[in-house]
Amino acid sequence: MATTTTTTATRSRKANGDDTPAVKLAAGPVYPDIQTIRDAIPAHCFVPSTLRSMGYVVRDITMAVALGWAALTYIPAIENNLYRAAAWIAYGYLQGLVLTGVWILAHEAGHGAFSVHDRFNNVVGWFLHSALMVPYFSWKYSHHRHHRFTGHMEKDMAFVPHTKADRQKKRLADLYLDRELFEDVPIVQLAKLIAHQLAGWQMYLLFNVSSGPDSQQKKASWWRVSHFEPTSAVFRPSEAVFVAITDLGLLIVAGLLYLASTHVGWKTVFLMYGVPYMWVHHWLVAITYLHHTHPDVPHFEADSWTFVKGALATVDRDFGFVGRHLFHGIIECHVVHHLFPRIPFYRAEEATEALKPLLGDLYHRETRSFLGQLWESWTTCKYVEADPAEPGALKWAKNSQ
Protein backbone atom coordinates (compact mmCIF):
# COMPACT_ATOMS: atom_id res chain seq x y z
CA MET A 1 0.00 0.00 0.00
CA ALA A 2 1.11 3.56 -0.65
CA THR A 3 0.65 4.59 2.97
CA THR A 4 2.91 2.17 4.84
CA THR A 5 6.07 3.44 6.50
CA THR A 6 9.24 3.74 4.49
CA THR A 7 10.89 0.68 6.08
CA THR A 8 7.94 -1.62 5.42
CA ALA A 9 7.31 -0.23 1.96
CA THR A 10 10.94 -0.59 0.89
CA ARG A 11 11.02 -4.23 2.03
CA SER A 12 7.75 -4.95 0.22
CA ARG A 13 8.96 -3.30 -2.99
CA LYS A 14 12.17 -5.31 -3.02
CA ALA A 15 10.30 -8.52 -2.31
CA ASN A 16 8.12 -7.87 -5.33
CA GLY A 17 11.02 -6.83 -7.54
CA ASP A 18 9.66 -3.26 -7.71
CA ASP A 19 12.37 -0.61 -8.05
CA THR A 20 9.94 2.32 -8.34
CA PRO A 21 11.63 5.38 -6.77
CA ALA A 22 9.89 7.01 -3.83
CA VAL A 23 10.36 9.90 -1.45
CA LYS A 24 12.24 8.56 1.58
CA LEU A 25 10.90 9.66 4.95
CA ALA A 26 11.91 8.70 8.47
CA ALA A 27 8.31 7.72 9.06
CA GLY A 28 4.95 8.22 7.44
CA PRO A 29 3.62 7.58 3.94
CA VAL A 30 5.68 6.66 0.92
CA TYR A 31 4.82 8.83 -2.08
CA PRO A 32 5.32 7.55 -5.63
CA ASP A 33 7.31 9.85 -7.90
CA ILE A 34 5.52 11.96 -10.50
CA GLN A 35 6.59 9.83 -13.48
CA THR A 36 5.21 6.69 -11.87
CA ILE A 37 1.92 8.48 -11.34
CA ARG A 38 1.88 9.78 -14.90
CA ASP A 39 2.55 6.32 -16.32
CA ALA A 40 -0.58 5.01 -14.58
CA ILE A 41 -2.79 7.35 -16.64
CA PRO A 42 -3.75 6.50 -20.25
CA ALA A 43 -1.78 8.69 -22.66
CA HIS A 44 -4.88 10.04 -24.45
CA CYS A 45 -6.03 11.71 -21.21
CA PHE A 46 -3.30 14.31 -21.65
CA VAL A 47 -4.41 15.46 -25.12
CA PRO A 48 -7.14 18.13 -25.25
CA SER A 49 -9.52 18.47 -28.19
CA THR A 50 -9.92 22.07 -29.31
CA LEU A 51 -13.21 21.25 -31.01
CA ARG A 52 -14.65 19.53 -27.95
CA SER A 53 -13.50 22.32 -25.63
CA MET A 54 -15.04 24.96 -27.88
CA GLY A 55 -18.24 22.93 -27.92
CA TYR A 56 -18.53 23.43 -24.16
CA VAL A 57 -17.87 27.16 -24.57
CA VAL A 58 -20.65 27.43 -27.14
CA ARG A 59 -22.98 25.40 -24.92
CA ASP A 60 -22.34 27.46 -21.79
CA ILE A 61 -22.51 30.84 -23.52
CA THR A 62 -25.73 29.81 -25.25
CA MET A 63 -27.27 28.95 -21.88
CA ALA A 64 -26.06 32.23 -20.37
CA VAL A 65 -27.42 34.31 -23.25
CA ALA A 66 -30.75 32.46 -23.19
CA LEU A 67 -31.12 33.03 -19.45
CA GLY A 68 -30.21 36.69 -19.82
CA TRP A 69 -32.65 37.23 -22.69
CA ALA A 70 -35.47 35.52 -20.82
CA ALA A 71 -34.81 37.54 -17.67
CA LEU A 72 -34.65 40.87 -19.48
CA THR A 73 -37.71 40.08 -21.57
CA TYR A 74 -40.08 38.61 -19.03
CA ILE A 75 -39.12 39.49 -15.46
CA PRO A 76 -39.66 43.28 -15.65
CA ALA A 77 -43.18 42.59 -16.97
CA ILE A 78 -44.18 40.70 -13.79
CA GLU A 79 -46.55 43.02 -11.96
CA ASN A 80 -46.50 41.41 -8.51
CA ASN A 81 -43.46 42.76 -6.61
CA LEU A 82 -42.95 39.54 -4.65
CA TYR A 83 -43.09 37.33 -7.72
CA ARG A 84 -40.79 39.68 -9.62
CA ALA A 85 -38.25 39.66 -6.79
CA ALA A 86 -38.42 35.85 -6.62
CA ALA A 87 -37.85 35.65 -10.39
CA TRP A 88 -34.77 37.87 -10.15
CA ILE A 89 -33.41 35.76 -7.29
CA ALA A 90 -33.93 32.57 -9.29
CA TYR A 91 -32.29 34.13 -12.35
CA GLY A 92 -29.25 35.30 -10.37
CA TYR A 93 -28.74 31.87 -8.88
CA LEU A 94 -29.13 29.96 -12.15
CA GLN A 95 -27.01 32.39 -14.14
CA GLY A 96 -24.36 32.14 -11.43
CA LEU A 97 -24.22 28.38 -11.92
CA VAL A 98 -23.88 28.70 -15.69
CA LEU A 99 -21.25 31.45 -15.52
CA THR A 100 -19.24 29.45 -13.00
CA GLY A 101 -18.96 26.86 -15.76
CA VAL A 102 -17.71 29.59 -18.13
CA TRP A 103 -15.18 30.65 -15.46
CA ILE A 104 -13.93 27.08 -15.24
CA LEU A 105 -13.50 26.82 -19.02
CA ALA A 106 -11.29 29.91 -18.89
CA HIS A 107 -9.45 28.20 -16.03
CA GLU A 108 -8.86 25.26 -18.39
CA ALA A 109 -7.40 27.64 -20.96
CA GLY A 110 -5.11 29.19 -18.36
CA HIS A 111 -3.66 25.76 -17.62
CA GLY A 112 -3.21 24.86 -21.29
CA ALA A 113 -5.83 22.11 -20.98
CA PHE A 114 -8.29 23.74 -23.37
CA SER A 115 -6.29 23.28 -26.58
CA VAL A 116 -2.87 22.15 -27.78
CA HIS A 117 -2.35 25.71 -29.10
CA ASP A 118 -1.05 27.98 -26.33
CA ARG A 119 -1.91 31.24 -28.08
CA PHE A 120 -5.46 30.07 -28.68
CA ASN A 121 -5.70 29.10 -25.00
CA ASN A 122 -4.73 32.62 -23.98
CA VAL A 123 -7.13 34.30 -26.40
CA VAL A 124 -10.06 32.19 -25.19
CA GLY A 125 -9.08 32.54 -21.54
CA TRP A 126 -8.60 36.32 -21.78
CA PHE A 127 -11.94 36.76 -23.53
CA LEU A 128 -13.95 34.57 -21.15
CA HIS A 129 -12.35 35.77 -17.94
CA SER A 130 -12.48 39.43 -18.96
CA ALA A 131 -16.21 39.03 -19.66
CA LEU A 132 -16.58 37.89 -16.03
CA MET A 133 -14.36 40.73 -14.72
CA VAL A 134 -11.62 38.25 -13.84
CA PRO A 135 -7.97 39.32 -14.44
CA TYR A 136 -6.94 36.48 -16.75
CA PHE A 137 -3.15 36.70 -17.00
CA SER A 138 -2.76 37.97 -13.43
CA TRP A 139 -4.79 35.07 -12.09
CA LYS A 140 -3.03 32.64 -14.44
CA TYR A 141 0.40 33.52 -13.06
CA SER A 142 -0.57 33.44 -9.39
CA HIS A 143 -2.69 30.32 -9.86
CA HIS A 144 0.18 28.49 -11.53
CA ARG A 145 2.29 29.23 -8.47
CA HIS A 146 -0.48 27.89 -6.28
CA HIS A 147 -0.27 24.65 -8.28
CA ARG A 148 3.52 24.69 -8.20
CA PHE A 149 3.59 24.98 -4.39
CA THR A 150 0.32 23.47 -3.24
CA GLY A 151 0.44 22.56 0.45
CA HIS A 152 3.67 24.53 1.03
CA MET A 153 3.28 26.54 4.24
CA GLU A 154 5.45 29.37 2.95
CA LYS A 155 5.06 29.51 -0.85
CA ASP A 156 1.52 28.37 -1.61
CA MET A 157 -0.63 31.16 -3.07
CA ALA A 158 -4.04 30.15 -1.69
CA PHE A 159 -5.59 29.14 1.63
CA VAL A 160 -2.39 28.68 3.60
CA PRO A 161 -3.72 27.80 7.09
CA HIS A 162 -2.88 29.43 10.40
CA THR A 163 -0.58 27.71 12.86
CA LYS A 164 -1.13 27.69 16.61
CA ALA A 165 1.42 30.51 16.93
CA ASP A 166 -0.49 32.59 14.36
CA ARG A 167 -3.55 32.43 16.57
CA GLN A 168 -1.78 34.47 19.23
CA LYS A 169 -1.47 37.42 16.86
CA LYS A 170 -4.21 40.03 16.96
CA ARG A 171 -5.68 40.83 13.54
CA LEU A 172 -7.92 43.46 12.01
CA ALA A 173 -10.32 40.66 10.97
CA ASP A 174 -10.88 40.02 14.70
CA LEU A 175 -10.98 43.74 15.56
CA TYR A 176 -7.65 43.15 17.33
CA LEU A 177 -9.42 41.17 20.05
CA ASP A 178 -8.48 37.77 21.44
CA ARG A 179 -10.23 35.41 19.05
CA GLU A 180 -10.64 32.80 21.79
CA LEU A 181 -13.27 35.06 23.33
CA PHE A 182 -15.76 34.90 20.48
CA GLU A 183 -14.67 32.65 17.63
CA ASP A 184 -16.95 29.77 18.64
CA VAL A 185 -20.07 31.95 18.83
CA PRO A 186 -22.29 30.70 15.97
CA ILE A 187 -23.40 34.17 14.85
CA VAL A 188 -19.78 35.30 14.67
CA GLN A 189 -18.84 32.20 12.69
CA LEU A 190 -21.73 32.79 10.30
CA ALA A 191 -20.87 36.46 9.79
CA LYS A 192 -17.25 35.59 9.06
CA LEU A 193 -18.23 32.83 6.65
CA ILE A 194 -20.58 35.15 4.76
CA ALA A 195 -17.83 37.78 4.52
CA HIS A 196 -15.41 35.07 3.36
CA GLN A 197 -17.78 33.95 0.62
CA LEU A 198 -18.79 37.42 -0.58
CA ALA A 199 -15.44 39.21 -0.39
CA GLY A 200 -12.78 36.48 -0.29
CA TRP A 201 -12.11 36.59 -4.04
CA GLN A 202 -11.81 40.38 -4.14
CA MET A 203 -9.52 40.43 -1.10
CA TYR A 204 -7.28 37.86 -2.77
CA LEU A 205 -7.06 39.93 -5.95
CA LEU A 206 -6.43 43.20 -4.13
CA PHE A 207 -4.28 42.15 -1.17
CA ASN A 208 -3.08 38.60 -1.87
CA VAL A 209 -4.83 37.36 1.28
CA SER A 210 -4.43 33.70 2.35
CA SER A 211 -1.08 33.42 0.54
CA GLY A 212 2.09 32.13 2.17
CA PRO A 213 4.65 34.58 3.61
CA ASP A 214 7.21 33.69 0.92
CA SER A 215 4.81 33.54 -2.04
CA GLN A 216 5.64 36.95 -3.51
CA GLN A 217 8.32 37.57 -6.11
CA LYS A 218 9.76 40.44 -4.05
CA LYS A 219 9.17 42.20 -0.75
CA ALA A 220 6.61 44.98 -0.89
CA SER A 221 4.07 46.89 1.16
CA TRP A 222 0.60 45.41 1.64
CA TRP A 223 -0.88 47.76 -0.96
CA ARG A 224 1.63 46.69 -3.65
CA VAL A 225 0.41 43.10 -4.00
CA SER A 226 -2.63 43.66 -6.19
CA HIS A 227 -3.44 41.44 -9.17
CA PHE A 228 -4.24 44.59 -11.15
CA GLU A 229 -0.88 46.36 -10.83
CA PRO A 230 1.69 45.39 -13.49
CA THR A 231 4.56 46.09 -11.07
CA SER A 232 2.92 44.22 -8.18
CA ALA A 233 5.13 42.10 -5.96
CA VAL A 234 3.03 39.10 -6.98
CA PHE A 235 4.52 39.13 -10.49
CA ARG A 236 7.88 38.94 -12.19
CA PRO A 237 8.99 41.96 -14.30
CA SER A 238 8.55 39.90 -17.49
CA GLU A 239 4.86 39.40 -16.65
CA ALA A 240 4.04 43.11 -16.32
CA VAL A 241 2.96 43.60 -19.93
CA PHE A 242 0.48 40.72 -19.68
CA VAL A 243 -0.97 42.16 -16.48
CA ALA A 244 -1.49 45.40 -18.42
CA ILE A 245 -3.26 43.43 -21.19
CA THR A 246 -5.41 41.90 -18.46
CA ASP A 247 -6.35 45.36 -17.18
CA LEU A 248 -7.25 46.44 -20.72
CA GLY A 249 -9.74 43.58 -20.97
CA LEU A 250 -11.32 44.56 -17.66
CA LEU A 251 -11.59 48.21 -18.73
CA ILE A 252 -13.32 47.20 -21.97
CA VAL A 253 -15.90 45.15 -20.08
CA ALA A 254 -16.39 47.91 -17.50
CA GLY A 255 -17.04 50.31 -20.36
CA LEU A 256 -19.59 47.96 -21.89
CA LEU A 257 -21.36 47.64 -18.54
CA TYR A 258 -21.50 51.44 -18.28
CA LEU A 259 -23.00 51.70 -21.77
CA ALA A 260 -25.55 49.04 -20.83
CA SER A 261 -26.50 51.04 -17.76
CA THR A 262 -27.28 54.09 -19.89
CA HIS A 263 -29.86 52.01 -21.78
CA VAL A 264 -31.44 49.81 -19.09
CA GLY A 265 -30.28 51.46 -15.86
CA TRP A 266 -27.81 50.44 -13.17
CA LYS A 267 -30.39 48.47 -11.23
CA THR A 268 -31.03 46.17 -14.18
CA VAL A 269 -27.30 45.82 -14.88
CA PHE A 270 -26.76 44.87 -11.25
CA LEU A 271 -29.55 42.28 -11.34
CA MET A 272 -28.46 40.90 -14.72
CA TYR A 273 -24.67 40.92 -14.13
CA GLY A 274 -23.77 41.91 -10.58
CA VAL A 275 -25.79 39.28 -8.73
CA PRO A 276 -24.56 36.38 -10.91
CA TYR A 277 -21.01 37.75 -10.49
CA MET A 278 -21.35 37.42 -6.71
CA TRP A 279 -22.75 33.90 -7.05
CA VAL A 280 -19.89 32.88 -9.37
CA HIS A 281 -17.20 33.97 -6.96
CA HIS A 282 -19.02 32.55 -3.98
CA TRP A 283 -18.80 29.17 -5.73
CA LEU A 284 -15.16 29.65 -6.71
CA VAL A 285 -14.13 30.57 -3.16
CA ALA A 286 -16.10 27.65 -1.69
CA ILE A 287 -14.68 25.17 -4.21
CA THR A 288 -11.07 26.24 -3.68
CA TYR A 289 -11.41 26.43 0.10
CA LEU A 290 -12.94 22.95 0.37
CA HIS A 291 -10.35 21.40 -1.95
CA HIS A 292 -7.62 22.38 0.49
CA THR A 293 -9.41 22.29 3.84
CA HIS A 294 -10.29 18.89 5.27
CA PRO A 295 -9.27 17.08 8.49
CA ASP A 296 -7.47 14.39 6.47
CA VAL A 297 -5.56 16.76 4.18
CA PRO A 298 -2.12 17.88 5.43
CA HIS A 299 0.09 20.86 4.72
CA PHE A 300 3.88 20.72 4.81
CA GLU A 301 6.80 22.63 6.22
CA ALA A 302 9.26 23.91 3.65
CA ASP A 303 12.00 21.35 4.27
CA SER A 304 9.70 18.34 3.89
CA TRP A 305 7.44 19.55 1.07
CA THR A 306 7.60 18.02 -2.42
CA PHE A 307 5.42 18.64 -5.46
CA VAL A 308 3.76 15.22 -5.26
CA LYS A 309 3.04 15.55 -1.55
CA GLY A 310 1.53 18.97 -2.12
CA ALA A 311 -0.55 17.90 -5.10
CA LEU A 312 -1.96 14.99 -3.11
CA ALA A 313 -2.78 17.35 -0.23
CA THR A 314 -6.13 18.07 -1.86
CA VAL A 315 -9.52 16.39 -1.67
CA ASP A 316 -12.13 15.42 -4.24
CA ARG A 317 -15.73 16.13 -3.30
CA ASP A 318 -19.13 15.65 -4.92
CA PHE A 319 -21.71 18.21 -6.01
CA GLY A 320 -24.02 15.99 -7.99
CA PHE A 321 -25.44 17.08 -11.33
CA VAL A 322 -24.29 20.68 -10.95
CA GLY A 323 -20.72 19.67 -10.18
CA ARG A 324 -20.39 17.22 -13.04
CA HIS A 325 -22.34 18.96 -15.78
CA LEU A 326 -22.29 22.70 -15.06
CA PHE A 327 -19.04 22.99 -13.11
CA HIS A 328 -17.22 20.59 -15.46
CA GLY A 329 -16.11 18.18 -12.75
CA ILE A 330 -13.78 20.63 -11.03
CA ILE A 331 -15.16 19.58 -7.63
CA GLU A 332 -15.14 15.85 -8.28
CA CYS A 333 -11.69 15.50 -9.94
CA HIS A 334 -9.41 18.05 -8.32
CA VAL A 335 -6.66 15.74 -7.08
CA VAL A 336 -5.65 14.65 -10.57
CA HIS A 337 -5.96 18.26 -11.72
CA HIS A 338 -3.31 19.27 -9.19
CA LEU A 339 -1.02 16.49 -10.32
CA PHE A 340 -1.48 17.19 -14.03
CA PRO A 341 -3.31 20.48 -14.70
CA ARG A 342 -3.02 20.02 -18.47
CA ILE A 343 -5.43 17.08 -18.42
CA PRO A 344 -8.71 18.42 -19.86
CA PHE A 345 -11.68 18.22 -17.51
CA TYR A 346 -13.52 15.70 -19.71
CA ARG A 347 -10.64 13.23 -19.23
CA ALA A 348 -10.17 13.88 -15.51
CA GLU A 349 -12.59 11.24 -14.24
CA GLU A 350 -10.93 8.51 -16.30
CA ALA A 351 -7.51 9.67 -15.11
CA THR A 352 -8.70 9.71 -11.49
CA GLU A 353 -9.95 6.14 -11.69
CA ALA A 354 -6.60 5.07 -13.16
CA LEU A 355 -4.75 6.63 -10.20
CA LYS A 356 -6.78 5.25 -7.33
CA PRO A 357 -5.15 1.78 -7.18
CA LEU A 358 -1.67 3.33 -7.19
CA LEU A 359 -2.36 6.04 -4.61
CA GLY A 360 -4.35 3.98 -2.13
CA ASP A 361 -4.89 5.95 1.07
CA LEU A 362 -2.94 8.90 -0.32
CA TYR A 363 -6.03 9.71 -2.39
CA HIS A 364 -8.62 11.75 -0.47
CA ARG A 365 -12.31 11.87 -1.31
CA GLU A 366 -15.22 13.30 0.68
CA THR A 367 -18.73 12.13 -0.19
CA ARG A 368 -20.72 14.07 2.39
CA SER A 369 -22.74 17.19 1.52
CA PHE A 370 -20.59 19.78 -0.27
CA LEU A 371 -22.32 22.80 1.27
CA GLY A 372 -22.71 21.07 4.61
CA GLN A 373 -18.98 20.49 4.70
CA LEU A 374 -18.40 24.20 4.04
CA TRP A 375 -19.90 25.02 7.43
CA GLU A 376 -18.25 22.09 9.19
CA SER A 377 -14.81 22.85 7.77
CA TRP A 378 -15.17 26.54 8.56
CA THR A 379 -16.04 25.91 12.20
CA THR A 380 -13.59 23.07 12.91
CA CYS A 381 -10.51 23.52 10.69
CA LYS A 382 -9.00 26.56 12.37
CA TYR A 383 -5.27 25.92 12.58
CA VAL A 384 -2.69 23.24 11.83
CA GLU A 385 -0.17 21.59 14.11
CA ALA A 386 2.64 19.06 13.75
CA ASP A 387 1.57 15.54 12.81
CA PRO A 388 3.52 13.07 14.99
CA ALA A 389 2.94 10.30 12.43
CA GLU A 390 4.69 12.19 9.63
CA PRO A 391 7.66 14.49 10.24
CA GLY A 392 7.28 17.84 8.50
CA ALA A 393 3.54 17.41 7.94
CA LEU A 394 0.96 19.64 9.58
CA LYS A 395 -2.62 18.50 10.11
CA TRP A 396 -5.70 20.33 11.27
CA ALA A 397 -5.96 20.40 15.04
CA LYS A 398 -8.67 17.98 16.16
CA ASN A 399 -9.79 19.96 19.17
CA SER A 400 -9.96 23.35 17.48
CA GLN A 401 -13.67 23.88 18.07
C-alpha positions, 0 to 999 in steps of 0.5 A: 500500500502507498501509505505504509512506512518507508521501512515496510514499503521498501522491504515490500517493494524489493520482495516484489522486484519493484524498483519504483523510486519514492520519497524517503521519509523517516516515518509516514507515507511513501509517495510515488514519484511523478513519473510513476503516477503519470505512467498510470494514466492513459496517454490520451487523457493528456491530449485536449480536443480544441473542437470539444472544448469549444463545444462546451464554450458554445454550450455554456454561452448559449445557456447564459445568453438564453437566461439573460434574454429571458430575464430581461424580456419577461421578469420586468413585466411581472406586476406582482413585486414579490413574484418579480423579486423571486424571479430575479433571485432565481435568475441570479442563482441559475445564471451564477451556476452557468457562468461558474462553468464559463469561469472554469472553461477559462481556467482550463485555458489558463492551464493549457488544458483547453487546446494544444495551441497555447496562443489560442488558450490565452485568447479564449481565456482572456476573452472569457475571464475578462467578460466575467471581470476576472484578471486572466493573465494575473490570475493565471500567473498566481494560480500556476504558483499555487499549483507549483507549491500546493500545500507549502506553508510558505510559498503556496498562493491560496488558503495557507492555514494558520498555525497555533502561533499565528492564533496568538497574533491580533488581527484586524479581521478580529478587531484586534481582540483575542479570538478565543473570546468569540470565535466559537459563537455561531453568529460570529462564525456565520458572519465571518463565513458570509464575509469570506464567501462574498469578499474572499475573491476580491480580497485575494485579488487586491491584497493577496490574502491567504497566501504564504509569507514567501509567495511573492516575487519580491518584498513589498508593502501590503498595498503593492500586491494587487493582481491589477498592478503590473509592477505588483510584488506578486509578479515577475517583471517579465509578466508586467505587460500581460498584467497590463493586457489583463487590465485592458480587458477589464476596462473594456468590459467595465465600459460595456457595462457602463454603456448598458446602464445608460440604456437599461439602468444600473439596477437592471445591470446589477440584477443581470450581471452583478448578482450572478457575479457574486454567485460565481465567486461565492462558488469559486471561493467555496470550491477552492477552500474545500479542496484544500481544507479537510481534516485528512488533508495535510500541509507541509513545512518547507524542508519536507514539502515536495510537489507530489506531496503537495498535489496529493494534499487536496480532496475530491468532493461531490456536487451531484449534477451541478458539479459534473455537468455545469461545473465541469467536474472541477469539484469531483476530480481536483486531485488529478488536476493538481497532479497534471493540470493540463489534463482536460476536464472531460478526461479527468474522471478517467484519469482519477480512476486510473490513479486510485489503485496506485495512490491507495490511502494517499487519495482523499475523497469526501462524499458528504454534503458539499455545502454542509462540509463548508460550514463544518470545515469553517467551524472546525478547521482553524489551525494546523499543528505538527503531525507526529505520524509524519515528520514535516507534515501539519494536520488540522488540530482535532480539538480546534472547536 
